[in-house]
Every structure is written in C-alpha cells, then in structure tokens.
Amino acid sequence: MPSDPRGAATARVSPARFDVEVPPPADGSTRARVGRLTLPHGEIETPQFMPVGTNATVKALDPDDLRAVGATIILSNTYHLYLRPGHERIAALGGLHKFMAWDRPILTDSGGFQVVSLGELRKIDEDGVTFQSHLDGSYHHFTAELSIAVQEALGSDIAVAFDQPVPPASTSLASVAEATARSNRWAARSMAAHTRPDQAIFGIVQGGLDPELRSESTRVVAGLPFDGICIGGLAGDETPAQRLATLDVVVDLLQADPRPRYLMGLGSPLDLLDAVDHGIDLFDCVLPARVARNGQLWVPGGRLNLRNAQFVDDPRPVQDGCRCVLCRNFSRAYLAHLFRSEELLAYRLATCHNLTFTLDFMAEIRSALRSGTFATRLSELRAARAAVKVALHRQCSRS
C-alpha cells in the first residue's frame, strides 16, 4: 500500500491497490468518489456492493449467475466455514476460490459478528470468544489469531480483522467503550498475525454512536498498516440519521487516507445511496437475496410482493427493460406460480433480479459520479429508490 497517511512508511508490501479515479468535488456538494480496487483475482470499481455468500455460495445462485448479475466481488463468512466444512478441508481442496468455482475476488468476514451475537452461547474475554456452535453445540474458542489463520487458509483476497461489534443504540456507553477498546487491541493482534503475502487485510473501526469513541477507534485502526478500513457496528438498531452522523465522524478523519472505506452490513438501495454520498466505497448485505426468497422484488420506485394474488394473471415482466434472466424470459404470473408451488426456481430467479437491480444501481451511481452529475441527481435517485427501503434492512447482518 502507499506510505502511511501520517508519513511513516509501512514495511509491508500489499497485494491490494486502491486508486481514486474521480475524487469528491471541491465544492463539498458530496463526499462520493469513484475508485478502483485491484486485488489478486481482479479489479473492483467502487462504489460497489458485495453479494453475501455466507457458506461459500450466494443462496440459490451458481458462479455463472453471479457473473450475469454483475458481481465483481462476493463475501463469505469465516465463522460458518470454520464450523462447516472446515477451513483445513477447504485449504486441502485448493482454497475457497477453487472450492466454490469463483475466479473473482472474495472478502471473508472475520466471524466476529457471528460469535459475539450468540447470546448465552458465548463468553467474551480479552483473549477472544468462547462459544457453542449453533450446529451441534460443540465448544470453540475464537481469537484474533485464529480468525486470521482461518482466513489465510481459505485464501480470500481480503481478510478482515477480528472485532467485537455491539448494537450501537441499545448498548450502554460503558459497554460500547469496553467493546471498542477490545476491538482496537484485537485489530493490532489481527494485523500482527497476518502473514499471507497474497492476501489483503482490512481493519474495523468500532465505537457505537459516540463521536469520541469512533474518533479514537478510527485513529487506532488507521494507524495500522491495513489495506482498507471497515466501519463496523452500524446497520443495526440506529436510525439512518445517527448512522450518517457517525459516518461523518469517521470520514472526516480519513479524508487524506488513501485506503478504501467499507461500511459493513448495509443493503437497501436508499441506505446505499446515502452512504455513498457520505464517502463510503464498499458494502455488503444479505438483504437483496433474503427478501427475494420471501417474494419481494425490487423495482424503480417501489417493490412487488409476488406472493400477492394480484400477480397470478399478470403477463408483464417484473421490471420492463431489466437485463436479468427473470425479466428477459418470464412473467410476473410465472414467478407468482413458482412461489405458490414452492418451486426452487423461484428463489434463483428472484435473487438474480434483486441482485441485478442492486448492482445496476451501483453502476448508475458510478456513472453519475464520472459525469459530474451525482450531486444534482441525488433527489431524483432518492425518489426512485425511497419506496424500496424496507424494515428488513435491520436483518442485514453479517450472517
């Protein structure tokens, strides 16, 4: 990576490169920017959304589907792959890319969110988290060092530091402070444990909604030679206004930092738009795929619930002009039939549509930024996606 933004050269040679191709305008009308993240398995244009393939698969889709919807990077999860089928097995079979036949970049989440969200099934101390598997009740102890070792065995393009996220709005300030300080220490341990030269590593900023805690965590994480900066502990129980105010605290401190910024767990189109406007480059969320499997299809200006009776005789495509396999070949009536018949094809077609919708929206944002029209089109872009914002974005967890 480039030299540290504070001037101290980093000894580590990074396998990742991030170039800002269109910086935010000088008039301050937006903090949005266009970048290019180059990784061992390919290039990613930013702002970009990462579909979530928790168990080494985006549910209902194969790699050809992912390429067709426009995915250039996906996320898989360390906790789930550690438990099943096991990182050693995946490594012995040639690594995660070969295992799932995906030749483009992969980011692996650290597993921190999953292990600390197990409630009574886990215990946190300074060393790490002891937890019971949600699969068979067996006990495991996850540390920063183990999380990194698992991710190195998986061979993802980007590993992520181990952290302790907490619900930002409903957690006491004392508990947020304790978790943030621990996450800061685990960030340093994660960085020290990482040795794989062909794998980038991102650090995670925590701090809840408290400006001082967020600022301190940002300084700690940015002071380490990570290849990118994750912003964690949001997309939870905070309001959109609280989230954006917190992003401003972090982005203010990262203005001169050359690394990409990744807001974890955000997926509704309107939320993505607002976060891009506030300077974020990367996102992930299960939301587009999850609501698709429930029959919710996203379209400009709203959403359709294909389980509703009004669609059983509707011959139109879900969205006119959409390039996805569903809209090019099938009617709303056919998809409504598949859902009522509980046919597995319903999940594939609906997921392809929602991910195409999301990734095309990100491409539209990048196009507006490149043409210099993003700030003037914000109201138009918001109006076209406002109705797609759903309460289910609270379920957009890293799982």
TORKOL-4160 file (C-alpha; in steps of 0.2 Angstrom, whole numbers, padded with zeros to 4 digits, m for minus):
399
<pt num="1" X="0000" Y="0000" Z="0000"/>
<pt num="2" X="0005" Y="0018" Z="m0001"/>
<pt num="3" X="0015" Y="0026" Z="0013"/>
<pt num="4" X="0006" Y="0028" Z="0029"/>
<pt num="5" X="m0005" Y="0044" Z="0028"/>
<pt num="6" X="0004" Y="0051" Z="0043"/>
<pt num="7" X="0021" Y="0050" Z="0034"/>
<pt num="8" X="0028" Y="0034" Z="0042"/>
<pt num="9" X="0032" Y="0021" Z="0028"/>
<pt num="10" X="0024" Y="0004" Z="0030"/>
<pt num="11" X="0036" Y="m0011" Z="0028"/>
<pt num="12" X="0023" Y="m0022" Z="0022"/>
<pt num="13" X="0020" Y="m0024" Z="0003"/>
<pt num="14" X="0002" Y="m0025" Z="0000"/>
<pt num="15" X="m0007" Y="m0036" Z="m0013"/>
<pt num="16" X="m0020" Y="m0023" Z="m0015"/>
<pt num="17" X="m0020" Y="m0006" Z="m0024"/>
<pt num="18" X="m0034" Y="0007" Z="m0022"/>
<pt num="19" X="m0034" Y="0022" Z="m0034"/>
<pt num="20" X="m0047" Y="0036" Z="m0033"/>
<pt num="21" X="m0051" Y="0039" Z="m0051"/>
<pt num="22" X="m0065" Y="0053" Z="m0048"/>
<pt num="23" X="m0062" Y="0062" Z="m0031"/>
<pt num="24" X="m0076" Y="0071" Z="m0022"/>
<pt num="25" X="m0080" Y="0088" Z="m0030"/>
<pt num="26" X="m0071" Y="0103" Z="m0022"/>
<pt num="27" X="m0087" Y="0112" Z="m0018"/>
<pt num="28" X="m0091" Y="0099" Z="m0005"/>
<pt num="29" X="m0108" Y="0095" Z="m0013"/>
<pt num="30" X="m0105" Y="0077" Z="m0009"/>
<pt num="31" X="m0091" Y="0066" Z="m0002"/>
<pt num="32" X="m0094" Y="0052" Z="m0015"/>
<pt num="33" X="m0080" Y="0046" Z="m0026"/>
<pt num="34" X="m0076" Y="0033" Z="m0039"/>
<pt num="35" X="m0061" Y="0021" Z="m0036"/>
<pt num="36" X="m0053" Y="0005" Z="m0042"/>
<pt num="37" X="m0048" Y="m0008" Z="m0030"/>
<pt num="38" X="m0036" Y="m0020" Z="m0038"/>
<pt num="39" X="m0034" Y="m0037" Z="m0030"/>
<pt num="40" X="m0026" Y="m0054" Z="m0034"/>
<pt num="41" X="m0042" Y="m0061" Z="m0043"/>
<pt num="42" X="m0047" Y="m0045" Z="m0052"/>
<pt num="43" X="m0052" Y="m0027" Z="m0051"/>
<pt num="44" X="m0067" Y="m0019" Z="m0042"/>
<pt num="45" X="m0075" Y="m0002" Z="m0047"/>
<pt num="46" X="m0081" Y="0007" Z="m0032"/>
<pt num="47" X="m0093" Y="0012" Z="m0025"/>
<pt num="48" X="m0098" Y="m0007" Z="m0025"/>
<pt num="49" X="m0109" Y="m0019" Z="m0017"/>
<pt num="50" X="m0104" Y="m0036" Z="m0012"/>
<pt num="51" X="m0117" Y="m0050" Z="m0013"/>
<pt num="52" X="m0115" Y="m0062" Z="0003"/>
<pt num="53" X="m0111" Y="m0080" Z="0000"/>
<pt num="54" X="m0110" Y="m0085" Z="0018"/>
<pt num="55" X="m0107" Y="m0103" Z="0016"/>
<pt num="56" X="m0097" Y="m0102" Z="0000"/>
<pt num="57" X="m0112" Y="m0099" Z="m0010"/>
<pt num="58" X="m0124" Y="m0085" Z="m0013"/>
<pt num="59" X="m0140" Y="m0094" Z="m0009"/>
<pt num="60" X="m0149" Y="m0101" Z="m0025"/>
<pt num="61" X="m0136" Y="m0095" Z="m0037"/>
<pt num="62" X="m0121" Y="m0103" Z="m0046"/>
<pt num="63" X="m0105" Y="m0093" Z="m0052"/>
<pt num="64" X="m0112" Y="m0090" Z="m0069"/>
<pt num="65" X="m0127" Y="m0082" Z="m0061"/>
<pt num="66" X="m0116" Y="m0071" Z="m0051"/>
<pt num="67" X="m0106" Y="m0065" Z="m0066"/>
<pt num="68" X="m0123" Y="m0062" Z="m0075"/>
<pt num="69" X="m0130" Y="m0051" Z="m0062"/>
<pt num="70" X="m0113" Y="m0041" Z="m0062"/>
<pt num="71" X="m0105" Y="m0046" Z="m0046"/>
<pt num="72" X="m0086" Y="m0042" Z="m0046"/>
<pt num="73" X="m0083" Y="m0047" Z="m0028"/>
<pt num="74" X="m0093" Y="m0058" Z="m0015"/>
<pt num="75" X="m0092" Y="m0060" Z="0004"/>
<pt num="76" X="m0090" Y="m0077" Z="0013"/>
<pt num="77" X="m0090" Y="m0080" Z="0031"/>
<pt num="78" X="m0076" Y="m0086" Z="0042"/>
<pt num="79" X="m0087" Y="m0092" Z="0057"/>
<pt num="80" X="m0098" Y="m0103" Z="0046"/>
<pt num="81" X="m0084" Y="m0110" Z="0035"/>
<pt num="82" X="m0074" Y="m0114" Z="0051"/>
<pt num="83" X="m0088" Y="m0124" Z="0058"/>
<pt num="84" X="m0093" Y="m0132" Z="0041"/>
<pt num="85" X="m0085" Y="m0139" Z="0031"/>
<pt num="86" X="m0069" Y="m0133" Z="0040"/>
<pt num="87" X="m0055" Y="m0122" Z="0034"/>
<pt num="88" X="m0042" Y="m0136" Z="0034"/>
<pt num="89" X="m0054" Y="m0146" Z="0022"/>
<pt num="90" X="m0056" Y="m0131" Z="0010"/>
<pt num="91" X="m0037" Y="m0127" Z="0010"/>
<pt num="92" X="m0034" Y="m0146" Z="0006"/>
<pt num="93" X="m0046" Y="m0144" Z="m0008"/>
<pt num="94" X="m0037" Y="m0130" Z="m0016"/>
<pt num="95" X="m0044" Y="m0115" Z="m0007"/>
<pt num="96" X="m0060" Y="m0105" Z="m0007"/>
<pt num="97" X="m0059" Y="m0099" Z="m0025"/>
<pt num="98" X="m0057" Y="m0117" Z="m0032"/>
<pt num="99" X="m0069" Y="m0124" Z="m0019"/>
<pt num="100" X="m0084" Y="m0113" Z="m0025"/>
<pt num="101" X="m0078" Y="m0111" Z="m0043"/>
<pt num="102" X="m0077" Y="m0092" Z="m0042"/>
<pt num="103" X="m0062" Y="m0084" Z="m0050"/>
<pt num="104" X="m0066" Y="m0066" Z="m0045"/>
<pt num="105" X="m0061" Y="m0058" Z="m0028"/>
<pt num="106" X="m0068" Y="m0064" Z="m0012"/>
<pt num="107" X="m0068" Y="m0055" Z="0005"/>
<pt num="108" X="m0070" Y="m0065" Z="0021"/>
<pt num="109" X="m0078" Y="m0058" Z="0036"/>
<pt num="110" X="m0069" Y="m0061" Z="0052"/>
<pt num="111" X="m0083" Y="m0071" Z="0061"/>
<pt num="112" X="m0083" Y="m0058" Z="0075"/>
<pt num="113" X="m0101" Y="m0053" Z="0072"/>
<pt num="114" X="m0107" Y="m0071" Z="0072"/>
<pt num="115" X="m0098" Y="m0077" Z="0088"/>
<pt num="116" X="m0102" Y="m0061" Z="0098"/>
<pt num="117" X="m0120" Y="m0062" Z="0093"/>
<pt num="118" X="m0123" Y="m0079" Z="0100"/>
<pt num="119" X="m0130" Y="m0073" Z="0117"/>
<pt num="120" X="m0130" Y="m0086" Z="0130"/>
<pt num="121" X="m0120" Y="m0097" Z="0119"/>
<pt num="122" X="m0104" Y="m0087" Z="0121"/>
<pt num="123" X="m0092" Y="m0079" Z="0133"/>
<pt num="124" X="m0080" Y="m0064" Z="0129"/>
<pt num="125" X="m0064" Y="m0061" Z="0137"/>
<pt num="126" X="m0048" Y="m0052" Z="0132"/>
<pt num="127" X="m0041" Y="m0067" Z="0123"/>
<pt num="128" X="m0056" Y="m0070" Z="0112"/>
<pt num="129" X="m0073" Y="m0078" Z="0112"/>
<pt num="130" X="m0078" Y="m0095" Z="0119"/>
<pt num="131" X="m0094" Y="m0101" Z="0110"/>
<pt num="132" X="m0105" Y="m0115" Z="0107"/>
<pt num="133" X="m0108" Y="m0120" Z="0089"/>
<pt num="134" X="m0126" Y="m0116" Z="0083"/>
<pt num="135" X="m0124" Y="m0133" Z="0073"/>
<pt num="136" X="m0120" Y="m0146" Z="0086"/>
<pt num="137" X="m0117" Y="m0137" Z="0102"/>
<pt num="138" X="m0098" Y="m0140" Z="0102"/>
<pt num="139" X="m0087" Y="m0128" Z="0111"/>
<pt num="140" X="m0074" Y="m0117" Z="0102"/>
<pt num="141" X="m0063" Y="m0103" Z="0106"/>
<pt num="142" X="m0061" Y="m0089" Z="0093"/>
<pt num="143" X="m0046" Y="m0077" Z="0094"/>
<pt num="144" X="m0039" Y="m0064" Z="0083"/>
<pt num="145" X="m0025" Y="m0075" Z="0078"/>
<pt num="146" X="m0037" Y="m0090" Z="0074"/>
<pt num="147" X="m0048" Y="m0079" Z="0064"/>
<pt num="148" X="m0034" Y="m0073" Z="0053"/>
<pt num="149" X="m0027" Y="m0091" Z="0052"/>
<pt num="150" X="m0044" Y="m0097" Z="0046"/>
<pt num="151" X="m0045" Y="m0083" Z="0033"/>
<pt num="152" X="m0027" Y="m0087" Z="0027"/>
<pt num="153" X="m0032" Y="m0105" Z="0025"/>
<pt num="154" X="m0047" Y="m0100" Z="0015"/>
<pt num="155" X="m0036" Y="m0089" Z="0004"/>
<pt num="156" X="m0048" Y="m0075" Z="0001"/>
<pt num="157" X="m0042" Y="m0059" Z="m0007"/>
<pt num="158" X="m0047" Y="m0049" Z="0008"/>
<pt num="159" X="m0046" Y="m0054" Z="0026"/>
<pt num="160" X="m0054" Y="m0044" Z="0040"/>
<pt num="161" X="m0048" Y="m0041" Z="0057"/>
<pt num="162" X="m0057" Y="m0049" Z="0072"/>
<pt num="163" X="m0068" Y="m0037" Z="0082"/>
<pt num="164" X="m0082" Y="m0036" Z="0095"/>
<pt num="165" X="m0097" Y="m0027" Z="0087"/>
<pt num="166" X="m0112" Y="m0022" Z="0098"/>
<pt num="167" X="m0129" Y="m0015" Z="0094"/>
<pt num="168" X="m0125" Y="0004" Z="0094"/>
<pt num="169" X="m0141" Y="0012" Z="0100"/>
<pt num="170" X="m0146" Y="m0001" Z="0113"/>
<pt num="171" X="m0129" Y="m0004" Z="0121"/>
<pt num="172" X="m0124" Y="0006" Z="0136"/>
<pt num="173" X="m0110" Y="0019" Z="0133"/>
<pt num="174" X="m0099" Y="0009" Z="0146"/>
<pt num="175" X="m0101" Y="m0007" Z="0136"/>
<pt num="176" X="m0098" Y="0001" Z="0120"/>
<pt num="177" X="m0082" Y="0009" Z="0126"/>
<pt num="178" X="m0076" Y="m0008" Z="0133"/>
<pt num="179" X="m0080" Y="m0017" Z="0117"/>
<pt num="180" X="m0072" Y="m0003" Z="0106"/>
<pt num="181" X="m0056" Y="m0004" Z="0116"/>
<pt num="182" X="m0055" Y="m0023" Z="0115"/>
<pt num="183" X="m0058" Y="m0022" Z="0096"/>
<pt num="184" X="m0044" Y="m0009" Z="0094"/>
<pt num="185" X="m0032" Y="m0021" Z="0103"/>
<pt num="186" X="m0039" Y="m0036" Z="0093"/>
<pt num="187" X="m0036" Y="m0025" Z="0077"/>
<pt num="188" X="m0017" Y="m0024" Z="0082"/>
<pt num="189" X="m0016" Y="m0043" Z="0086"/>
<pt num="190" X="m0025" Y="m0047" Z="0069"/>
<pt num="191" X="m0013" Y="m0036" Z="0059"/>
<pt num="192" X="0002" Y="m0044" Z="0068"/>
<pt num="193" X="m0005" Y="m0062" Z="0065"/>
<pt num="194" X="m0007" Y="m0059" Z="0046"/>
<pt num="195" X="0007" Y="m0066" Z="0036"/>
<pt num="196" X="0000" Y="m0072" Z="0019"/>
<pt num="197" X="0008" Y="m0060" Z="0006"/>
<pt num="198" X="m0005" Y="m0063" Z="m0007"/>
<pt num="199" X="m0020" Y="m0058" Z="0004"/>
<pt num="200" X="m0025" Y="m0040" Z="0009"/>
<pt num="201" X="m0032" Y="m0037" Z="0026"/>
<pt num="202" X="m0044" Y="m0023" Z="0032"/>
<pt num="203" X="m0046" Y="m0016" Z="0049"/>
<pt num="204" X="m0063" Y="m0012" Z="0058"/>
<pt num="205" X="m0067" Y="0004" Z="0066"/>
<pt num="206" X="m0080" Y="0002" Z="0081"/>
<pt num="207" X="m0086" Y="0015" Z="0093"/>
<pt num="208" X="m0105" Y="0014" Z="0093"/>
<pt num="209" X="m0113" Y="0031" Z="0090"/>
<pt num="210" X="m0101" Y="0040" Z="0102"/>
<pt num="211" X="m0091" Y="0053" Z="0092"/>
<pt num="212" X="m0076" Y="0052" Z="0104"/>
<pt num="213" X="m0075" Y="0033" Z="0104"/>
<pt num="214" X="m0077" Y="0032" Z="0085"/>
<pt num="215" X="m0064" Y="0045" Z="0083"/>
<pt num="216" X="m0052" Y="0035" Z="0094"/>
<pt num="217" X="m0055" Y="0019" Z="0085"/>
<pt num="218" X="m0053" Y="0027" Z="0068"/>
<pt num="219" X="m0036" Y="0034" Z="0074"/>
<pt num="220" X="m0030" Y="0017" Z="0080"/>
<pt num="221" X="m0036" Y="0007" Z="0065"/>
<pt num="222" X="m0030" Y="0020" Z="0053"/>
<pt num="223" X="m0013" Y="0020" Z="0062"/>
<pt num="224" X="m0010" Y="0002" Z="0057"/>
<pt num="225" X="m0004" Y="m0004" Z="0040"/>
<pt num="226" X="m0021" Y="m0011" Z="0035"/>
<pt num="227" X="m0026" Y="m0011" Z="0016"/>
<pt num="228" X="m0043" Y="m0004" Z="0019"/>
<pt num="229" X="m0054" Y="0002" Z="0033"/>
<pt num="230" X="m0070" Y="m0006" Z="0038"/>
<pt num="231" X="m0084" Y="0004" Z="0048"/>
<pt num="232" X="m0092" Y="m0009" Z="0059"/>
<pt num="233" X="m0106" Y="m0009" Z="0072"/>
<pt num="234" X="m0119" Y="0000" Z="0061"/>
<pt num="235" X="m0133" Y="m0005" Z="0050"/>
<pt num="236" X="m0141" Y="m0011" Z="0067"/>
<pt num="237" X="m0153" Y="m0003" Z="0078"/>
<pt num="238" X="m0148" Y="0015" Z="0075"/>
<pt num="239" X="m0158" Y="0027" Z="0065"/>
<pt num="240" X="m0152" Y="0032" Z="0047"/>
<pt num="241" X="m0148" Y="0050" Z="0054"/>
<pt num="242" X="m0137" Y="0043" Z="0068"/>
<pt num="243" X="m0128" Y="0031" Z="0055"/>
<pt num="244" X="m0124" Y="0046" Z="0044"/>
<pt num="245" X="m0118" Y="0057" Z="0058"/>
<pt num="246" X="m0107" Y="0043" Z="0064"/>
<pt num="247" X="m0100" Y="0040" Z="0046"/>
<pt num="248" X="m0096" Y="0059" Z="0045"/>
<pt num="249" X="m0085" Y="0057" Z="0061"/>
<pt num="250" X="m0075" Y="0043" Z="0053"/>
<pt num="251" X="m0074" Y="0050" Z="0035"/>
<pt num="252" X="m0068" Y="0067" Z="0042"/>
<pt num="253" X="m0053" Y="0058" Z="0050"/>
<pt num="254" X="m0050" Y="0048" Z="0034"/>
<pt num="255" X="m0051" Y="0062" Z="0021"/>
<pt num="256" X="m0032" Y="0061" Z="0017"/>
<pt num="257" X="m0031" Y="0042" Z="0020"/>
<pt num="258" X="m0028" Y="0033" Z="0003"/>
<pt num="259" X="m0037" Y="0017" Z="0008"/>
<pt num="260" X="m0055" Y="0011" Z="0003"/>
<pt num="261" X="m0069" Y="0013" Z="0016"/>
<pt num="262" X="m0081" Y="m0002" Z="0018"/>
<pt num="263" X="m0097" Y="0000" Z="0028"/>
<pt num="264" X="m0102" Y="m0017" Z="0034"/>
<pt num="265" X="m0120" Y="m0024" Z="0033"/>
<pt num="266" X="m0129" Y="m0011" Z="0023"/>
<pt num="267" X="m0140" Y="m0016" Z="0008"/>
<pt num="268" X="m0156" Y="m0006" Z="0005"/>
<pt num="269" X="m0154" Y="0005" Z="m0011"/>
<pt num="270" X="m0158" Y="0021" Z="m0002"/>
<pt num="271" X="m0146" Y="0017" Z="0013"/>
<pt num="272" X="m0133" Y="0013" Z="0000"/>
<pt num="273" X="m0135" Y="0030" Z="m0009"/>
<pt num="274" X="m0134" Y="0040" Z="0007"/>
<pt num="275" X="m0119" Y="0031" Z="0012"/>
<pt num="276" X="m0110" Y="0034" Z="m0005"/>
<pt num="277" X="m0115" Y="0052" Z="m0003"/>
<pt num="278" X="m0106" Y="0052" Z="0014"/>
<pt num="279" X="m0090" Y="0045" Z="0006"/>
<pt num="280" X="m0091" Y="0025" Z="0008"/>
<pt num="281" X="m0084" Y="0014" Z="m0006"/>
<pt num="282" X="m0089" Y="m0004" Z="m0002"/>
<pt num="283" X="m0104" Y="m0013" Z="0005"/>
<pt num="284" X="m0111" Y="m0030" Z="0009"/>
<pt num="285" X="m0128" Y="m0037" Z="0015"/>
<pt num="286" X="m0139" Y="m0052" Z="0014"/>
<pt num="287" X="m0154" Y="m0041" Z="0011"/>
<pt num="288" X="m0157" Y="m0041" Z="m0008"/>
<pt num="289" X="m0156" Y="m0060" Z="m0008"/>
<pt num="290" X="m0166" Y="m0063" Z="0008"/>
<pt num="291" X="m0181" Y="m0053" Z="0003"/>
<pt num="292" X="m0181" Y="m0060" Z="m0014"/>
<pt num="293" X="m0183" Y="m0078" Z="m0007"/>
<pt num="294" X="m0198" Y="m0071" Z="0003"/>
<pt num="295" X="m0206" Y="m0065" Z="m0014"/>
<pt num="296" X="m0201" Y="m0046" Z="m0013"/>
<pt num="297" X="m0194" Y="m0040" Z="m0030"/>
<pt num="298" X="m0187" Y="m0023" Z="m0031"/>
<pt num="299" X="m0191" Y="m0011" Z="m0045"/>
<pt num="300" X="m0189" Y="0008" Z="m0048"/>
<pt num="301" X="m0200" Y="0017" Z="m0036"/>
<pt num="302" X="m0205" Y="0003" Z="m0025"/>
<pt num="303" X="m0206" Y="m0016" Z="m0023"/>
<pt num="304" X="m0218" Y="m0030" Z="m0028"/>
<pt num="305" X="m0223" Y="m0045" Z="m0017"/>
<pt num="306" X="m0225" Y="m0059" Z="m0029"/>
<pt num="307" X="m0235" Y="m0069" Z="m0016"/>
<pt num="308" X="m0249" Y="m0057" Z="m0018"/>
<pt num="309" X="m0264" Y="m0063" Z="m0028"/>
<pt num="310" X="m0264" Y="m0048" Z="m0039"/>
<pt num="311" X="m0249" Y="m0055" Z="m0049"/>
<pt num="312" X="m0256" Y="m0073" Z="m0053"/>
<pt num="313" X="m0263" Y="m0067" Z="m0070"/>
<pt num="314" X="m0250" Y="m0053" Z="m0074"/>
<pt num="315" X="m0241" Y="m0056" Z="m0090"/>
<pt num="316" X="m0229" Y="m0042" Z="m0088"/>
<pt num="317" X="m0210" Y="m0044" Z="m0083"/>
<pt num="318" X="m0206" Y="m0039" Z="m0066"/>
<pt num="319" X="m0197" Y="m0024" Z="m0072"/>
<pt num="320" X="m0198" Y="m0018" Z="m0090"/>
<pt num="321" X="m0180" Y="m0016" Z="m0098"/>
<pt num="322" X="m0172" Y="m0026" Z="m0084"/>
<pt num="323" X="m0157" Y="m0037" Z="m0090"/>
<pt num="324" X="m0159" Y="m0051" Z="m0078"/>
<pt num="325" X="m0164" Y="m0069" Z="m0083"/>
<pt num="326" X="m0181" Y="m0067" Z="m0074"/>
<pt num="327" X="m0186" Y="m0051" Z="m0083"/>
<pt num="328" X="m0179" Y="m0057" Z="m0100"/>
<pt num="329" X="m0189" Y="m0073" Z="m0100"/>
<pt num="330" X="m0203" Y="m0074" Z="m0088"/>
<pt num="331" X="m0219" Y="m0065" Z="m0082"/>
<pt num="332" X="m0224" Y="m0060" Z="m0065"/>
<pt num="333" X="m0238" Y="m0073" Z="m0066"/>
<pt num="334" X="m0225" Y="m0087" Z="m0069"/>
<pt num="335" X="m0215" Y="m0081" Z="m0054"/>
<pt num="336" X="m0230" Y="m0080" Z="m0043"/>
<pt num="337" X="m0234" Y="m0098" Z="m0048"/>
<pt num="338" X="m0217" Y="m0104" Z="m0044"/>
<pt num="339" X="m0218" Y="m0096" Z="m0026"/>
<pt num="340" X="m0235" Y="m0104" Z="m0023"/>
<pt num="341" X="m0229" Y="m0121" Z="m0029"/>
<pt num="342" X="m0214" Y="m0119" Z="m0018"/>
<pt num="343" X="m0203" Y="m0122" Z="m0033"/>
<pt num="344" X="m0184" Y="m0119" Z="m0031"/>
<pt num="345" X="m0183" Y="m0110" Z="m0047"/>
<pt num="346" X="m0192" Y="m0095" Z="m0039"/>
<pt num="347" X="m0178" Y="m0092" Z="m0027"/>
<pt num="348" X="m0165" Y="m0092" Z="m0041"/>
<pt num="349" X="m0175" Y="m0080" Z="m0052"/>
<pt num="350" X="m0180" Y="m0068" Z="m0039"/>
<pt num="351" X="m0162" Y="m0067" Z="m0032"/>
<pt num="352" X="m0155" Y="m0064" Z="m0049"/>
<pt num="353" X="m0167" Y="m0050" Z="m0051"/>
<pt num="354" X="m0164" Y="m0041" Z="m0034"/>
<pt num="355" X="m0145" Y="m0043" Z="m0036"/>
<pt num="356" X="m0146" Y="m0036" Z="m0054"/>
<pt num="357" X="m0156" Y="m0022" Z="m0048"/>
<pt num="358" X="m0144" Y="m0018" Z="m0034"/>
<pt num="359" X="m0128" Y="m0019" Z="m0044"/>
<pt num="360" X="m0136" Y="m0009" Z="m0058"/>
<pt num="361" X="m0140" Y="0004" Z="m0046"/>
<pt num="362" X="m0122" Y="0005" Z="m0040"/>
<pt num="363" X="m0116" Y="0006" Z="m0059"/>
<pt num="364" X="m0129" Y="0021" Z="m0061"/>
<pt num="365" X="m0121" Y="0029" Z="m0046"/>
<pt num="366" X="m0104" Y="0027" Z="m0053"/>
<pt num="367" X="m0109" Y="0034" Z="m0070"/>
<pt num="368" X="m0117" Y="0049" Z="m0062"/>
<pt num="369" X="m0101" Y="0052" Z="m0052"/>
<pt num="370" X="m0090" Y="0050" Z="m0068"/>
<pt num="371" X="m0101" Y="0063" Z="m0077"/>
<pt num="372" X="m0101" Y="0075" Z="m0063"/>
<pt num="373" X="m0120" Y="0074" Z="m0061"/>
<pt num="374" X="m0121" Y="0064" Z="m0045"/>
<pt num="375" X="m0124" Y="0079" Z="m0033"/>
<pt num="376" X="m0138" Y="0086" Z="m0044"/>
<pt num="377" X="m0146" Y="0070" Z="m0047"/>
<pt num="378" X="m0147" Y="0065" Z="m0028"/>
<pt num="379" X="m0165" Y="0070" Z="m0026"/>
<pt num="380" X="m0170" Y="0060" Z="m0042"/>
<pt num="381" X="m0160" Y="0045" Z="m0036"/>
<pt num="382" X="m0168" Y="0045" Z="m0019"/>
<pt num="383" X="m0185" Y="0047" Z="m0025"/>
<pt num="384" X="m0183" Y="0032" Z="m0037"/>
<pt num="385" X="m0177" Y="0021" Z="m0023"/>
<pt num="386" X="m0186" Y="0028" Z="m0007"/>
<pt num="387" X="m0200" Y="0015" Z="m0008"/>
<pt num="388" X="m0188" Y="0001" Z="m0008"/>
<pt num="389" X="m0181" Y="0005" Z="0009"/>
<pt num="390" X="m0189" Y="m0009" Z="0020"/>
<pt num="391" X="m0189" Y="m0013" Z="0038"/>
<pt num="392" X="m0180" Y="m0029" Z="0034"/>
<pt num="393" X="m0163" Y="m0019" Z="0032"/>
<pt num="394" X="m0162" Y="m0022" Z="0051"/>
<pt num="395" X="m0159" Y="m0040" Z="0046"/>
<pt num="396" X="m0144" Y="m0035" Z="0035"/>
<pt num="397" X="m0132" Y="m0043" Z="0047"/>
<pt num="398" X="m0116" Y="m0051" Z="0043"/>
<pt num="399" X="m0123" Y="m0069" Z="0043"/>
